[in-house]
Amino acid sequence: MTCEATTRPDVKRGTIPVFATATAITVSNIYFTQPLLDEIARGFHASASTAGLVATTGQIGYALGIIAIVPLADAVRLRRLSTVLLVITAAALLAGAAAPSVALLSVVTLILSATTVLPQVIMPTVVSMATPGNAGRVLGAVGTGLTMGALLSRTAAGLITEAAGTWRAGYAVAAVATGALLLVLPRFMPADPPTPAGTQKSYLRLLASLPKLITENAPLRLSAALGATVFAAFSAFWSSLAFHLTAAPIALGPAVIGLFGLFSVPGALAARYSGRLADRWGAPKVNALSLASVLLAFALFGFAGQSLLGLAVGCNLLGYGTTSGQIANQARIFAAQSAIRASLNTVYIFAVFAGGAVGSAVAGVMFTAYGWAGVVATGLGFVLLSGIALAWHAVRVRHMAGGTAVAADAVR
């Protein structure tokens, strides 16, 4: 069965590939700076921790954009929303290419990250286009695009910087790629708002309803906890990798560092099938598989941290585990309440990227104090928290429902 067969008959042919590509390009705007941090630090004569603010503000900006913008996807015309976001993001990327200081570069990165939230508008949209029983599969296809963009953007940024001789070229190329989406993506977005005009909430009411979703929705709380802790581990690794690889005894350049994103492609592609597993097995089993993969990745980073092969294998395990977990988490929260999927996704993704910002910040401090071992310890700590959350929820539901079928439905 192809991706097209998993969508409703009225959905335009080619929508899933277009959504996956758009997700890859837009999400790359958050991550392409990570292999360039050492070059940015040298260019501005700044410390590693100061340059690391660019990565941290990118995560914070994305989290803020999730809260302020994504809820609109439950109420406004998605074609118009996608067009506005692409224009602002492309303009901010051009400003980043000309930034005269780390401080201004961080501010610009905060802005462009806040507006490059289209992946989280696309996710609930694509679920609404799926045929019954195929939500996990379409999420897997688009989620793989998200992970591929996050990984390959590092490779592209490293190669572009090496060829152009400046990190600023990465921002310029990203601006062109984002602007090009204006010619394609809006045509595939739904023409009408997700909810009828008479039932739409005001913007302020949409925002005010978000905290209540957390208190009333146990599956959302679980997904948010798992997503935040796993992504914190993911971000801890990737935000510190450039500093680890440029230091002795490895001492690599930005182009080779960027290739680690390319090395991670097999793991990201394998994660696509996690959507089918979530449809078949349920989200909790896929979450457990995700945590096992991330745990094994950090074990490799600890025992083989000076081995390029060990790091490459670990990157694949980390990418697979992170993407698989996200697919399972979103399949869980999108299983019901179709009218507020964007709002549910807002809370979930805000938690995820807030976790990513914390992971990047903690890893920066730990790397400065303890080197690579501090980064590994940071990742393992977040994986431990995630495992506790999953185990606690499973025990709690089993206890409350007495192991009945109702309990099984509650954790899906």
C-alpha positions as CSV (number, residue, x, y, z in Angstrom):
1,M,0.0,0.0,0.0
2,T,1.4,3.4,-0.9
3,C,1.2,6.6,1.0
4,E,-1.5,7.9,-1.4
5,A,-3.8,4.9,-0.6
6,T,-3.7,5.9,3.1
7,T,-5.4,9.2,2.5
8,R,-9.0,10.1,1.7
9,P,-10.1,10.2,-1.9
10,D,-10.6,14.0,-1.9
11,V,-6.9,14.6,-0.9
12,K,-4.8,15.9,-3.7
13,R,-2.4,13.4,-5.2
14,G,1.2,13.9,-4.0
15,T,0.2,15.6,-0.7
16,I,2.2,13.3,1.6
17,P,5.5,13.7,-0.3
18,V,5.0,17.4,-0.4
19,F,4.2,17.6,3.3
20,A,7.2,15.4,4.1
21,T,9.5,17.6,2.0
22,A,8.2,20.9,3.4
23,T,8.6,19.5,6.9
24,A,12.2,18.5,6.2
25,I,13.1,22.0,4.8
26,T,11.4,24.0,7.5
27,V,12.6,22.0,10.5
28,S,16.2,22.2,9.1
29,N,16.1,25.9,9.9
30,I,16.4,25.0,13.6
31,Y,19.3,22.5,13.3
32,F,21.6,23.6,10.5
33,T,23.5,25.9,12.9
34,Q,24.6,23.1,15.2
35,P,27.7,21.9,13.3
36,L,28.6,25.6,12.6
37,L,28.8,26.6,16.3
38,D,32.6,26.4,16.4
39,E,32.9,28.5,13.2
40,I,30.4,31.0,14.6
41,A,32.4,31.2,17.9
42,R,35.7,31.8,16.0
43,G,34.1,34.3,13.6
44,F,32.8,36.4,16.5
45,H,35.8,35.6,18.8
46,A,33.4,34.2,21.3
47,S,33.5,31.2,23.7
48,A,31.8,27.9,22.9
49,S,29.2,28.5,25.6
50,T,28.4,31.9,24.1
51,A,28.1,30.5,20.6
52,G,25.9,27.8,22.0
53,L,23.3,30.4,22.7
54,V,22.4,30.3,19.0
55,A,21.3,26.6,19.4
56,T,19.5,27.3,22.7
57,T,17.6,30.3,21.4
58,G,16.6,28.3,18.4
59,Q,14.9,25.7,20.6
60,I,13.3,28.4,22.8
61,G,12.0,30.3,19.8
62,Y,10.5,27.1,18.4
63,A,8.8,26.4,21.7
64,L,7.4,29.9,21.8
65,G,6.2,29.6,18.2
66,I,4.4,26.4,19.1
67,I,2.4,28.1,21.8
68,A,1.7,31.3,19.9
69,I,1.1,30.1,16.4
70,V,0.2,26.4,16.1
71,P,-3.2,26.7,17.9
72,L,-4.3,28.8,15.0
73,A,-4.3,25.7,12.9
74,D,-7.6,24.7,14.6
75,A,-9.3,27.9,13.4
76,V,-7.7,29.7,10.5
77,R,-7.2,29.0,6.8
78,L,-4.1,26.9,6.5
79,R,-3.1,28.1,3.1
80,R,-2.9,31.7,4.3
81,L,-1.2,30.7,7.6
82,S,1.5,28.7,5.7
83,T,2.2,31.5,3.3
84,V,2.7,34.1,6.1
85,L,5.0,31.8,8.1
86,L,7.2,31.0,5.1
87,V,7.6,34.7,4.2
88,I,8.6,35.7,7.8
89,T,11.0,32.8,8.2
90,A,12.7,33.4,4.9
91,A,13.2,37.1,5.7
92,A,14.6,36.3,9.2
93,L,17.1,33.8,7.7
94,L,18.4,36.5,5.4
95,A,18.8,38.8,8.4
96,G,20.7,36.0,10.1
97,A,23.2,35.9,7.2
98,A,24.0,39.5,7.9
99,A,24.0,39.5,11.7
100,P,27.0,41.5,13.1
101,S,27.2,39.7,16.5
102,V,26.3,36.6,18.4
103,A,23.7,38.5,20.4
104,L,21.9,39.7,17.2
105,L,22.3,36.3,15.6
106,S,20.6,34.7,18.6
107,V,17.8,37.2,18.4
108,V,17.2,36.5,14.7
109,T,17.4,32.8,15.3
110,L,14.8,33.2,18.1
111,I,12.5,34.9,15.6
112,L,12.9,32.6,12.7
113,S,12.6,29.5,14.9
114,A,9.3,30.9,16.3
115,T,7.9,31.2,12.8
116,T,9.2,28.0,11.3
117,V,6.6,25.9,13.0
118,L,4.9,24.5,9.9
119,P,5.9,20.9,10.7
120,Q,3.6,21.1,13.7
121,V,0.8,22.6,11.6
122,I,1.3,19.8,9.0
123,M,1.2,16.9,11.5
124,P,-2.4,17.3,12.7
125,T,-3.4,18.3,9.2
126,V,-2.1,15.1,7.6
127,V,-3.8,13.0,10.3
128,S,-7.1,14.6,9.3
129,M,-6.4,13.5,5.7
130,A,-5.7,9.8,6.7
131,T,-8.1,7.0,6.2
132,P,-9.2,5.1,9.4
133,G,-6.4,3.0,10.8
134,N,-3.6,4.7,8.9
135,A,-2.9,7.7,11.1
136,G,0.4,6.2,12.3
137,R,1.5,5.4,8.8
138,V,1.0,9.0,7.5
139,L,2.6,10.3,10.6
140,G,5.5,8.0,10.0
141,A,6.0,9.3,6.5
142,V,5.9,13.0,7.4
143,G,7.7,12.4,10.7
144,T,10.6,10.8,8.7
145,G,10.8,13.9,6.7
146,L,11.1,15.9,9.9
147,T,14.0,13.8,11.1
148,M,15.7,13.7,7.7
149,G,15.6,17.5,7.7
150,A,17.0,17.8,11.1
151,L,19.8,15.4,10.3
152,L,20.7,16.3,6.7
153,S,20.6,20.0,7.4
154,R,23.7,19.5,9.5
155,T,25.4,17.8,6.5
156,A,24.4,20.5,4.1
157,A,25.4,23.3,6.4
158,G,28.9,21.8,6.9
159,L,29.4,21.3,3.2
160,I,28.1,24.8,2.4
161,T,30.3,26.4,5.0
162,E,33.4,24.5,3.8
163,A,32.8,25.5,0.2
164,A,31.9,29.2,0.9
165,G,34.4,29.7,3.7
166,T,31.8,31.3,6.0
167,W,28.9,30.1,8.2
168,R,26.8,32.9,6.8
169,A,26.2,31.0,3.6
170,G,24.2,28.4,5.5
171,Y,21.6,31.1,6.5
172,A,21.4,32.4,2.9
173,V,20.8,29.0,1.4
174,A,18.2,28.2,4.0
175,A,16.4,31.4,3.1
176,V,16.3,30.4,-0.6
177,A,15.0,26.9,0.2
178,T,12.3,28.2,2.6
179,G,11.2,30.8,0.1
180,A,10.9,28.2,-2.6
181,L,8.2,26.4,-0.6
182,L,6.0,29.4,-1.2
183,L,5.5,28.1,-4.8
184,V,4.3,24.7,-3.7
185,L,3.1,24.1,-0.1
186,P,0.1,26.4,0.1
187,R,-1.5,24.7,-2.9
188,F,-1.6,21.4,-1.0
189,M,-3.0,22.8,2.3
190,P,-6.7,22.6,2.9
191,A,-8.6,25.6,1.4
192,D,-11.1,25.8,4.3
193,P,-10.6,26.2,8.1
194,P,-10.5,23.0,10.0
195,T,-13.7,24.0,12.0
196,P,-16.8,25.7,10.8
197,A,-16.9,29.5,11.2
198,G,-19.7,29.4,13.8
199,T,-17.8,27.1,16.1
200,Q,-14.4,28.7,16.0
201,K,-12.8,30.0,19.2
202,S,-11.1,33.3,19.4
203,Y,-7.3,33.4,19.5
204,L,-7.2,34.3,23.2
205,R,-9.7,31.5,24.0
206,L,-7.6,29.0,22.1
207,L,-4.5,30.0,24.1
208,A,-6.5,29.9,27.4
209,S,-7.7,26.4,26.7
210,L,-4.2,24.9,26.5
211,P,-3.5,24.5,30.2
212,K,-6.8,22.7,30.7
213,L,-5.8,20.2,28.0
214,I,-2.9,19.1,30.3
215,T,-5.1,18.5,33.3
216,E,-7.9,16.7,31.5
217,N,-5.8,14.5,29.1
218,A,-3.7,11.7,30.6
219,P,-2.4,10.5,27.2
220,L,-1.2,14.1,26.5
221,R,0.6,14.2,29.8
222,L,2.4,11.0,29.1
223,S,3.3,11.9,25.5
224,A,4.6,15.3,26.7
225,A,6.8,13.8,29.4
226,L,8.2,11.2,27.1
227,G,8.8,13.6,24.3
228,A,10.4,16.2,26.4
229,T,12.9,13.9,28.1
230,V,13.9,12.0,24.9
231,F,14.3,15.1,22.9
232,A,16.4,16.7,25.7
233,A,18.8,13.7,25.3
234,F,18.8,14.1,21.5
235,S,19.5,17.8,21.8
236,A,22.2,17.3,24.4
237,F,24.1,15.1,22.0
238,W,23.7,17.2,18.8
239,S,24.3,20.6,20.4
240,S,27.6,19.3,21.8
241,L,28.9,17.1,19.0
242,A,30.6,19.9,17.0
243,F,32.7,20.8,20.1
244,H,33.6,17.2,20.7
245,L,34.6,16.5,17.1
246,T,36.7,19.7,16.7
247,A,38.7,19.1,19.9
248,A,41.8,16.9,20.1
249,P,42.3,14.0,19.4
250,I,39.5,13.9,16.7
251,A,40.0,17.5,15.4
252,L,37.6,17.5,12.4
253,G,36.4,20.4,10.2
254,P,32.9,21.6,9.7
255,A,32.3,19.6,6.5
256,V,33.2,16.3,8.1
257,I,31.2,17.1,11.2
258,G,28.2,17.8,9.0
259,L,28.5,14.4,7.5
260,F,27.3,12.9,10.8
261,G,23.8,13.9,9.8
262,L,24.3,11.9,6.5
263,F,25.6,8.9,8.5
264,S,22.3,9.0,10.5
265,V,20.0,8.6,7.5
266,P,19.5,4.8,7.8
267,G,18.2,5.1,11.4
268,A,15.8,7.9,10.3
269,L,14.5,5.9,7.4
270,A,14.0,2.8,9.6
271,A,11.9,4.9,12.0
272,R,9.3,5.4,9.3
273,Y,8.0,1.9,9.9
274,S,7.3,2.8,13.6
275,G,4.1,4.4,12.4
276,R,2.8,1.0,11.2
277,L,3.9,-0.5,14.5
278,A,2.0,2.1,16.4
279,D,-1.1,1.3,14.3
280,R,-0.6,-2.4,15.0
281,W,0.9,-2.7,18.5
282,G,-0.2,0.5,20.1
283,A,2.0,3.5,21.3
284,P,3.4,2.1,24.6
285,K,5.3,-0.7,22.9
286,V,6.8,1.7,20.3
287,N,7.8,4.0,23.2
288,A,9.6,1.2,24.9
289,L,11.4,0.3,21.7
290,S,12.3,4.0,21.3
291,L,13.8,4.2,24.8
292,A,15.9,1.1,24.3
293,S,17.4,2.5,21.2
294,V,18.3,5.9,22.8
295,L,19.7,4.1,25.8
296,L,21.9,1.9,23.6
297,A,23.0,5.0,21.7
298,F,24.3,6.8,24.8
299,A,26.0,3.7,26.0
300,L,27.9,3.7,22.7
301,F,28.7,7.4,23.0
302,G,30.2,6.6,26.4
303,F,32.2,3.6,25.6
304,A,33.2,4.6,22.0
305,G,33.2,8.3,22.2
306,Q,36.5,8.7,20.4
307,S,35.6,6.3,17.6
308,L,34.0,7.8,14.5
309,L,32.3,4.5,13.7
310,G,30.9,4.2,17.3
311,L,29.6,7.7,17.1
312,A,28.0,7.1,13.6
313,V,26.3,3.9,14.8
314,G,25.1,5.8,17.9
315,C,23.7,8.6,15.8
316,N,21.5,6.1,13.9
317,L,20.2,4.5,17.1
318,L,19.5,8.0,18.6
319,G,17.7,9.2,15.4
320,Y,15.7,6.0,15.2
321,G,14.7,6.1,18.9
322,T,13.8,9.8,18.9
323,T,11.7,9.7,15.7
324,S,10.0,6.4,16.7
325,G,9.1,7.9,20.1
326,Q,7.7,11.1,18.5
327,I,5.5,9.1,16.1
328,A,4.1,7.0,18.9
329,N,3.5,10.0,21.1
330,Q,1.6,11.9,18.4
331,A,-0.4,8.8,17.4
332,R,-1.5,8.6,21.0
333,I,-2.7,12.2,21.3
334,F,-4.3,12.4,17.8
335,A,-6.3,9.2,18.5
336,A,-9.3,11.3,19.6
337,Q,-10.8,14.8,19.7
338,S,-10.1,15.6,16.0
339,A,-11.4,19.2,16.4
340,I,-8.5,20.2,18.7
341,R,-5.6,18.2,17.3
342,A,-3.6,21.3,16.6
343,S,-4.1,22.5,20.2
344,L,-3.1,19.1,21.6
345,N,0.0,19.1,19.3
346,T,0.8,22.6,20.6
347,V,1.1,21.4,24.2
348,Y,3.0,18.3,23.2
349,I,5.5,20.0,20.9
350,F,6.0,22.9,23.4
351,A,7.0,20.3,26.0
352,V,9.3,18.6,23.5
353,F,11.2,21.7,22.5
354,A,11.3,23.1,26.0
355,G,13.0,19.8,26.8
356,G,15.3,20.3,23.9
357,A,16.3,23.7,25.1
358,V,17.0,22.4,28.6
359,G,19.0,19.5,27.1
360,S,21.1,21.8,25.0
361,A,21.7,24.2,27.9
362,V,22.6,21.5,30.4
363,A,24.9,19.7,27.9
364,G,26.7,23.0,27.3
365,V,27.4,23.4,31.0
366,M,28.3,19.8,31.4
367,F,30.7,19.8,28.4
368,T,32.5,22.8,29.7
369,A,32.9,21.2,33.1
370,Y,33.4,17.6,32.3
371,G,33.9,17.2,28.6
372,W,32.3,14.5,26.6
373,A,31.6,12.4,29.6
374,G,29.4,15.1,31.0
375,V,27.3,15.1,27.8
376,V,26.9,11.3,28.0
377,A,25.8,11.6,31.6
378,T,23.3,14.3,30.7
379,G,21.8,12.1,28.0
380,L,21.6,9.0,30.2
381,G,19.9,11.1,32.9
382,F,17.2,12.2,30.6
383,V,16.6,8.7,29.3
384,L,16.3,7.5,32.9
385,L,13.6,10.1,33.5
386,S,11.7,9.0,30.4
387,G,11.8,5.4,31.5
388,I,10.4,6.3,34.9
389,A,7.6,8.2,33.3
390,L,6.6,5.3,31.0
391,A,6.8,2.7,33.7
392,W,4.9,4.9,36.2
393,H,2.1,5.5,33.8
394,A,1.8,1.8,32.9
395,V,1.7,0.8,36.5
396,R,-0.8,3.5,37.4
397,V,-3.2,2.6,34.5
398,R,-3.0,-1.1,35.3
399,H,-3.7,-0.5,38.9
400,M,-6.7,1.8,38.2
401,A,-8.3,-0.3,35.5
402,G,-7.4,-3.7,36.9
403,G,-5.8,-4.8,33.7
404,T,-9.0,-4.6,31.7
405,A,-9.3,-3.7,28.0
406,V,-10.3,-0.2,29.1
407,A,-6.8,0.3,30.5
408,A,-5.3,-0.8,27.2
409,D,-7.3,1.8,25.3
410,A,-6.4,4.5,27.8
411,V,-2.6,4.3,27.0
412,R,-3.0,4.1,23.3
